[in-house]
Amino acid sequence: MSDVKNSGILRLILFGAVFLLLLTAASALSTPVKWFDDNRVQNRNARITEMMKQEPYTVDVLNMGDSLSLSSLSPMELWRQKGYTSFNIGADGIRMPEIYYTVIEAAEKQDAKYLLFETLSLFRYNDKQDQQMLLSQPLYHRFTFLKYHSIWKPYIEGRGVKIYHKGYLINREIQEYKGDPDYMDQELENVRTQIPDFNRTWFRKVKKFCDEKGIKLILYSDASPKNYNWTRVNNIAEFAREEGVTYIDMNQYADDIGIDWKTDSNDRGDHMNLDGVIKMTTFFGDYFMREGILTDHRGDPAYKSWDEELIAYDKLVDEMEGISFYHVQKRIEQERKEEKEKAKEQQN
């Protein structure tokens, strides 16, 4: 009986060892950068994959958070204005364990001076989802193959249409915010106003990593009537004091930097369109310049690729007047549908 039991344990150990070996080999052979270049990595992992393409030790500012962070900073505009290099590494609906490992991966081959951290993610918590991430995120971090396990889908559904510029997606759609201009006094319904202990713990892990790497961590809240009021902002400010980090509430600077809620939002006061993003980026650029830590890299031959990308970025900005990539996707889907219908008619 003992021999049978031992045999079963040995088979289990052997299976685990072979599986681990195959997983390691598959991860080593994974080519996420090539997948990104082929427009096959488009959503959740797109920005960290694009980050892998950057020359080592060339990115000075990392911008992290959920979708609000992605509509708060345009790295190409910061380059144009100040010659500072930056990158958006967040993701829609990103959660704190995912943030921690993404920051580690983004900083692996860079010497970033700042990590901008948009604060809405601090309030996002779901017991089931976040507990699952305690297992999934370390595995995704270690095994690339698991992280990109759904890469087969674009080969069936076709390439995506999104074009990223250092993690920023151009959005020139305009949808006016028509609510109360004094929105900070509003009551936000069905939203969390206290930062969960789970997120506090993971934030401290991010801060510890930044401290060890010499990265200055800055908390900021994007100007967003749909997501912020005084209750949330005051709780974040208290949390920032407890953690000893700088906090910037952009809602209080919205008028100063010229945010116009009739023209600068793409979805009625939730996120900024490009006009709003440029104003936010100008604020951060001026802030960094006053700090005097970053270097203006314009004119440096080592950063020539940034000037080249700026040309492509400006061309795309002109082409996307009044629209976002949602409209581009819908147009292409319609064109594909019409082509299929035309081909079917010709067959008949």
C-alpha positions in Angstrom: 0.0 0.0 0.0 2.8 2.3 0.9 4.6 1.6 -2.4 1.4 2.5 -4.4 1.1 5.7 -2.4 4.7 6.7 -3.0 4.4 5.9 -6.7 1.4 8.2 -6.9 3.3 11.0 -5.2 6.3 10.5 -7.5 4.1 10.6 -10.6 2.5 13.9 -9.3 5.9 15.4 -8.7 7.1 14.3 -12.1 4.0 15.8 -13.8 4.5 19.0 -11.9 8.2 19.2 -12.9 7.4 18.5 -16.6 4.6 21.1 -16.6 6.8 23.7 -15.0 9.6 22.9 -17.6 7.2 23.3 -20.5 5.7 26.5 -19.0 9.2 28.0 -18.6 10.1 27.1 -22.1 6.9 28.5 -23.6 7.4 31.7 -21.7 11.0 32.0 -22.9 9.8 31.5 -26.5 7.0 34.1 -26.1 7.4 37.2 -28.3 5.0 39.8 -26.8 6.9 42.7 -28.4 6.4 41.2 -31.9 2.7 40.6 -31.1 2.4 44.2 -30.1 4.0 45.4 -33.3 1.5 43.2 -35.2 -1.4 44.9 -33.4 -2.3 41.6 -31.7 -1.8 43.0 -28.1 -4.3 45.7 -27.9 -5.9 46.0 -24.5 -4.9 44.9 -21.0 -1.3 44.1 -21.6 -0.7 46.5 -24.4 1.1 49.3 -22.5 3.5 47.1 -20.5 4.3 45.3 -23.8 5.0 48.6 -25.6 7.1 49.5 -22.6 9.3 46.5 -23.3 10.2 48.1 -26.7 11.8 51.2 -25.0 15.5 51.6 -25.0 16.9 50.8 -21.5 17.3 53.8 -19.1 15.5 56.3 -21.3 12.1 56.7 -19.5 12.1 59.3 -16.7 8.4 59.3 -15.6 6.0 56.4 -15.2 2.3 57.1 -15.1 0.2 54.4 -13.4 -3.5 53.9 -12.7 -6.8 52.9 -14.3 -8.4 54.6 -17.3 -8.3 58.0 -15.6 -4.5 57.9 -15.6 -4.5 57.0 -19.3 -6.4 60.2 -20.1 -4.3 62.4 -17.8 -0.9 62.4 -19.6 0.3 62.4 -23.2 4.0 61.4 -23.2 4.4 62.9 -26.7 3.0 66.2 -25.5 5.3 66.2 -22.5 8.2 65.5 -24.9 7.2 68.4 -27.2 6.8 70.9 -24.3 9.7 69.9 -22.0 11.8 67.2 -23.6 11.0 64.9 -20.6 10.4 61.2 -21.3 7.4 59.5 -19.9 5.2 56.4 -20.3 1.6 55.4 -19.4 1.7 51.9 -17.9 -1.8 51.6 -16.5 -4.8 49.7 -17.6 -8.6 50.0 -17.6 -9.9 48.9 -14.2 -6.4 48.0 -12.9 -6.3 46.6 -9.3 -3.6 47.0 -6.7 -1.8 43.6 -7.0 -1.6 44.2 -10.8 -0.3 47.7 -10.2 2.5 46.4 -8.0 3.8 43.8 -10.6 3.4 46.2 -13.5 5.5 48.8 -11.8 8.2 46.3 -11.2 8.2 45.1 -14.8 8.2 48.7 -16.2 11.1 49.8 -13.9 13.2 46.7 -14.6 15.3 48.2 -17.3 14.6 51.9 -16.6 15.9 54.5 -14.2 12.7 56.4 -13.7 12.7 59.4 -11.4 9.0 59.7 -10.8 6.0 57.4 -10.6 2.7 59.3 -11.0 -0.1 57.3 -9.4 -3.7 58.2 -10.2 -5.8 57.6 -7.1 -9.0 56.1 -8.2 -7.5 52.6 -8.1 -7.0 52.9 -4.4 -10.8 52.7 -4.0 -11.3 49.7 -6.3 -11.7 46.5 -4.4 -13.7 43.2 -4.9 -12.9 40.5 -2.5 -13.2 37.6 -5.0 -11.3 39.3 -7.8 -8.5 40.7 -5.7 -8.0 37.5 -3.8 -7.6 35.6 -7.1 -5.0 38.1 -8.1 -2.9 37.1 -5.1 -2.3 33.9 -7.1 -2.5 35.0 -10.7 -0.3 38.1 -10.7 2.8 36.4 -9.3 2.4 33.7 -11.9 1.8 36.2 -14.7 4.9 38.0 -13.6 7.0 34.9 -13.6 5.6 33.2 -16.7 5.0 35.3 -19.8 3.1 32.6 -21.5 0.3 32.7 -18.8 0.1 36.5 -19.1 -0.5 36.3 -22.8 -2.6 33.1 -22.7 -5.4 34.7 -24.9 -3.0 35.8 -27.7 -4.7 33.3 -30.1 -7.9 35.5 -30.2 -6.5 38.2 -32.6 -5.5 35.4 -35.0 -9.2 34.5 -35.2 -10.8 37.9 -34.8 -8.1 39.9 -36.7 -5.6 42.6 -35.7 -6.7 45.5 -33.6 -6.8 49.1 -34.8 -5.4 51.0 -31.7 -2.2 52.9 -32.1 -0.3 53.6 -28.8 2.1 56.4 -28.3 4.1 55.6 -25.2 0.9 54.1 -23.7 -1.4 57.0 -24.8 -4.4 56.5 -27.1 -5.4 59.6 -29.0 -9.1 60.6 -28.3 -10.5 63.7 -29.8 -14.2 62.9 -29.3 -16.1 65.7 -27.5 -19.0 65.0 -25.1 -19.8 67.9 -22.9 -20.2 67.6 -19.1 -23.4 69.4 -18.3 -23.5 68.9 -14.5 -22.8 71.2 -11.6 -19.5 73.1 -12.1 -19.1 73.0 -8.3 -19.1 69.2 -8.6 -16.8 68.7 -5.6 -19.7 69.3 -3.3 -21.7 66.5 -4.8 -22.6 63.2 -3.2 -21.3 60.3 -5.3 -23.8 57.4 -5.1 -22.7 53.8 -4.6 -19.0 54.5 -4.5 -16.4 53.7 -2.0 -15.0 56.7 -0.1 -12.7 54.9 2.3 -9.5 53.2 1.0 -9.7 49.4 1.8 -7.0 47.9 4.0 -6.1 45.5 1.3 -5.3 48.4 -1.1 -3.3 50.2 1.6 -1.1 47.2 2.1 -0.4 46.8 -1.6 0.2 50.6 -2.0 2.9 50.3 0.7 4.5 47.5 -1.3 4.6 49.8 -4.3 6.0 52.6 -2.2 8.6 50.4 -0.7 9.7 49.3 -4.2 9.9 53.0 -5.3 11.9 53.9 -2.2 14.4 51.1 -2.9 14.7 52.2 -6.6 15.0 55.9 -5.8 11.7 56.7 -7.6 9.7 59.7 -6.2 6.0 58.5 -5.8 3.3 61.2 -6.4 -0.3 60.5 -5.8 -2.7 62.6 -8.0 -6.4 62.7 -8.7 -7.4 63.4 -12.3 -10.0 66.2 -12.8 -13.2 64.2 -13.1 -16.7 65.2 -12.0 -17.9 61.6 -12.3 -15.3 60.2 -9.9 -14.3 62.8 -7.3 -15.8 64.9 -4.5 -14.5 66.4 -1.3 -15.1 63.3 0.7 -12.8 61.2 -1.5 -10.2 63.9 -1.9 -10.0 64.6 1.8 -9.6 60.9 2.5 -6.8 60.6 -0.1 -5.1 63.7 1.4 -5.1 62.1 4.8 -3.8 58.8 3.5 -1.0 60.6 1.6 0.0 62.4 4.9 0.1 59.0 6.7 2.2 57.5 4.0 4.5 60.5 3.6 3.9 61.0 -0.1 3.0 64.0 -2.2 -0.6 64.4 -3.3 -1.9 66.6 -6.0 -5.7 67.0 -6.5 -6.2 68.2 -10.1 -9.9 68.9 -9.4 -8.8 71.9 -7.4 -6.5 73.1 -10.3 -9.0 72.5 -13.1 -9.9 76.2 -13.4 -6.3 77.3 -13.1 -5.1 75.1 -16.0 -8.1 76.1 -18.1 -10.2 72.9 -18.2 -13.4 73.6 -20.1 -16.0 71.0 -19.4 -17.9 71.9 -22.6 -14.9 70.8 -24.8 -12.3 68.9 -22.8 -14.1 65.7 -21.9 -14.8 62.7 -24.2 -17.6 61.2 -22.1 -19.5 63.9 -20.2 -17.1 64.5 -17.4 -15.5 61.1 -16.7 -12.3 61.2 -18.8 -10.4 63.9 -20.7 -10.1 64.1 -24.4 -6.8 65.2 -26.0 -7.6 68.9 -25.4 -7.9 68.2 -21.7 -5.0 65.9 -21.6 -2.7 68.6 -23.1 -3.7 70.9 -20.3 -3.0 68.3 -17.7 0.3 67.4 -19.3 1.3 71.0 -19.3 0.6 71.2 -15.5 2.8 68.1 -14.9 5.6 69.4 -17.1 5.7 72.7 -15.3 5.7 70.8 -12.0 8.6 68.7 -13.0 10.5 71.7 -14.3 10.1 73.5 -10.9 11.4 70.3 -9.2 14.6 70.5 -11.3 15.3 66.8 -11.4 14.5 65.8 -15.0 16.7 66.5 -18.0 15.5 68.1 -21.3 16.5 65.4 -23.8 15.5 67.3 -26.9 18.4 67.6 -29.3 20.2 64.5 -27.8 20.9 62.0 -30.6 20.2 59.2 -28.2 16.5 60.3 -28.1 16.1 60.8 -31.9 13.3 58.2 -31.9 11.1 60.5 -29.8 11.3 63.2 -32.4 10.4 60.7 -35.1 7.5 59.4 -33.1 6.2 62.9 -32.5 5.9 63.4 -36.2 3.7 60.2 -36.5 1.7 61.2 -33.4 0.9 64.7 -34.9 -0.2 63.1 -38.2 -2.6 60.8 -36.3 -3.9 63.7 -34.2 -4.9 65.4 -37.4 -6.6 62.3 -38.8 -8.6 61.7 -35.6 -10.3 65.1 -35.3 -13.6 64.6 -33.5 -13.2 60.8 -33.0 -11.7 58.1 -30.9 -10.5 54.6 -31.7 -14.0 53.4 -30.9 -15.2 55.1 -34.1 -12.2 53.8 -36.1 -13.0 50.2 -34.9 -16.7 50.6 -35.8 -15.9 52.0 -39.3 -13.5 49.1 -40.0 -16.1 46.6 -38.8 -18.6 48.1 -41.1 -16.2 48.0 -44.1 -15.4 44.3 -43.4 -19.1 43.6 -43.2 -19.8 45.3 -46.5 -16.9 43.4 -48.2 -18.3 40.1 -47.0 -21.8 40.9 -48.3 -20.3 42.0 -51.6 -18.3 38.8 -51.9 -21.4 36.8 -51.1 -23.4 38.6 -53.8 -20.7 37.9 -56.4 -20.7 34.2 -55.5 -24.5 34.1 -56.0 
